[in-house]
Amino acid sequence: MSGPGEGKIKLGKADVYIHVKGKSNARITHVDIELDALNEVIKDGESTYVGGKKGGVFLGLKKEMIKRAEEKAKK
């Protein structure tokens, strides 16, 4: 984990859950990252990809998501 740094904008503290298949309407077991501020970048229903990194994961962004993230960074 690299922590805070130049060009990084903290969105807040997320709630992260392992959501088990068959519980609370989960069709497959997956990880939920719940943070309203993420929906300013990744809209409801959009898909992206995730990769592992030391100490956590990263979310890769598609072109439209990158535009929204960069606009958020300007504010």
C-alpha positions in Angstrom: 0.0 0.0 0.0 1.5 3.3 -1.0 -0.8 5.7 1.0 -1.4 9.4 0.4 0.6 11.1 -2.3 0.6 13.8 -5.0 -2.3 13.3 -7.4 -4.3 11.2 -5.0 -7.7 12.4 -3.8 -9.1 10.7 -0.7 -12.8 9.9 -1.3 -13.6 8.8 2.3 -13.7 5.6 4.2 -15.5 2.8 2.5 -17.4 -0.2 3.9 -16.1 -3.4 2.4 -17.9 -6.7 2.6 -17.6 -10.2 1.3 -21.1 -10.8 0.1 -21.8 -14.6 0.2 -23.8 -16.3 -2.5 -27.4 -17.0 -1.5 -27.4 -14.3 1.3 -29.0 -10.9 0.8 -29.9 -11.7 -2.8 -26.3 -12.4 -3.9 -26.2 -14.6 -7.0 -22.5 -15.2 -6.7 -20.0 -14.5 -3.9 -18.3 -11.2 -4.4 -16.8 -8.2 -2.7 -18.9 -5.1 -2.1 -17.2 -1.7 -1.7 -19.8 0.7 -0.5 -19.0 4.5 -0.7 -21.4 7.0 -2.2 -18.5 9.1 -3.6 -17.5 6.2 -5.9 -20.8 6.7 -7.8 -19.5 10.1 -8.9 -16.9 8.2 -10.9 -18.4 4.8 -11.6 -22.1 5.1 -12.2 -24.7 2.6 -11.1 -24.7 -0.4 -13.6 -21.3 0.4 -15.2 -18.6 -2.2 -15.2 -14.8 -1.9 -14.8 -12.0 -4.2 -13.8 -10.1 -4.8 -10.6 -6.5 -5.9 -10.1 -4.6 -7.0 -7.0 -1.7 -5.0 -5.6 0.3 -5.3 -2.4 -1.9 -4.2 0.4 -5.1 -4.0 -1.5 -6.7 -3.7 -5.0 -7.0 -1.1 -7.7 -10.0 -0.3 -9.9 -9.2 0.3 -13.5 -11.3 3.0 -15.1 -12.8 3.3 -18.6 -12.6 6.5 -20.6 -15.8 8.0 -19.4 -15.0 7.1 -15.8 -11.5 8.7 -16.2 -13.2 12.0 -17.4 -15.4 12.1 -14.4 -12.5 11.3 -12.0 -10.4 14.0 -13.5 -13.2 16.5 -13.3 -13.6 15.6 -9.6 -9.9 16.2 -9.2 -10.2 19.7 -10.5 -12.8 20.7 -7.8 
